[in-house]
Amino acid sequence: MNLTITHYNNFFKVTGILNRHTIDVFQQEFQDVFERLASVTISIEGLESIDKDGVKALAKLHNESIARNKQLSIIGFGCKDLYDHFKASDAA
């Protein structure tokens, strides 16, 4: 399954597989998103799987939101690897 990203205003729904093969679609969709929007909500409920490259892409988006002083919310039950990555970042 490919990666599909739909959005309405500042709410984005990501479905499919986020891995090294589909990372370009994700990066293209969220390129310069914080120049257009003050807050972004991403639902990862529809993700079937995510690899380390997908986690890195979400982490990069998170870091960009902090650097630009913008709000990023990632909602939904997603991959345990993603949860562990952000939990470890909070602890550090």
Secondary structure per residue as TSV (DSSP state, phi and psi in degrees):
chain	resnum	aa	ss	phi	psi
A	1	M	-	360.0	139.8
A	2	N	-	-82.7	176.4
A	3	L	-	-93.4	132.1
A	4	T	E	-125.2	132.2
A	5	I	E	-125.7	119.8
A	6	T	E	-116.0	153.7
A	7	H	E	-150.9	154.5
A	8	Y	E	-139.5	117.6
A	9	N	T	56.0	-115.5
A	10	N	T	-106.0	12.9
A	11	F	E	-104.7	121.5
A	12	F	E	-115.2	135.6
A	13	K	E	-115.2	119.6
A	14	V	E	-106.2	123.5
A	15	T	E	-129.6	152.7
A	16	G	E	107.1	-138.9
A	17	I	E	-122.0	125.2
A	18	L	E	-106.5	101.8
A	19	N	S	-143.4	-172.0
A	20	R	T	-63.1	-21.2
A	21	H	T	-82.2	-24.7
A	22	T	T	-112.5	3.5
A	23	I	H	-62.9	-31.6
A	24	D	H	-62.9	-38.5
A	25	V	H	-62.6	-45.1
A	26	F	H	-62.6	-49.2
A	27	Q	H	-64.3	-38.0
A	28	Q	H	-65.8	-40.6
A	29	E	H	-65.3	-38.5
A	30	F	H	-99.8	7.4
A	31	Q	T	-64.5	126.6
A	32	D	T	61.3	23.3
A	33	V	H	-64.6	-32.1
A	34	F	H	-81.0	-7.4
A	35	E	H	-80.6	-26.0
A	36	R	H	-95.5	-31.2
A	37	L	-	-127.5	145.4
A	38	A	S	-85.6	-26.6
A	39	S	E	-141.1	146.0
A	40	V	E	-134.6	134.1
A	41	T	E	-118.7	128.5
A	42	I	E	-118.6	123.0
A	43	S	E	-94.8	122.1
A	44	I	E	-105.8	15.2
A	45	E	E	-57.7	-33.8
A	46	G	E	-89.1	3.3
A	47	L	E	-73.6	126.7
A	48	E	E	-82.0	-37.0
A	49	S	E	-159.0	160.7
A	50	I	E	-147.0	137.2
A	51	D	-	-105.4	-175.5
A	52	K	H	-62.3	-30.9
A	53	D	H	-69.1	-36.1
A	54	G	H	-67.1	-40.9
A	55	V	H	-62.2	-42.3
A	56	K	H	-62.1	-38.7
A	57	A	H	-64.9	-42.2
A	58	L	H	-67.8	-38.4
A	59	A	H	-65.0	-38.8
A	60	K	H	-63.7	-41.6
A	61	L	H	-64.1	-39.9
A	62	H	H	-61.8	-46.3
A	63	N	H	-63.6	-37.5
A	64	E	H	-64.9	-39.0
A	65	S	H	-63.8	-38.3
A	66	I	H	-67.3	-45.8
A	67	A	H	-62.6	-33.5
A	68	R	T	-95.4	2.6
A	69	N	T	58.3	44.4
A	70	K	-	-113.4	163.1
A	71	Q	E	-98.9	129.0
A	72	L	E	-126.8	126.1
A	73	S	E	-120.9	129.9
A	74	I	E	-113.4	118.0
A	75	I	E	-120.6	160.0
A	76	G	S	102.2	158.4
A	77	F	-	-80.5	116.3
A	78	G	-	-118.0	-150.3
A	79	C	-	-76.6	142.1
A	80	K	H	-61.4	-34.7
A	81	D	H	-60.6	-39.6
A	82	L	H	-66.5	-46.3
A	83	Y	H	-58.8	-46.8
A	84	D	H	-62.2	-38.1
A	85	H	H	-62.1	-48.7
A	86	F	H	-73.4	-31.0
A	87	K	H	-65.7	-41.9
A	88	A	H	-66.1	-35.5
A	89	S	H	-66.9	-37.0
A	90	D	H	-67.5	-35.9
A	91	A	H	-73.0	-28.0
A	92	A	-	-79.0	360.0
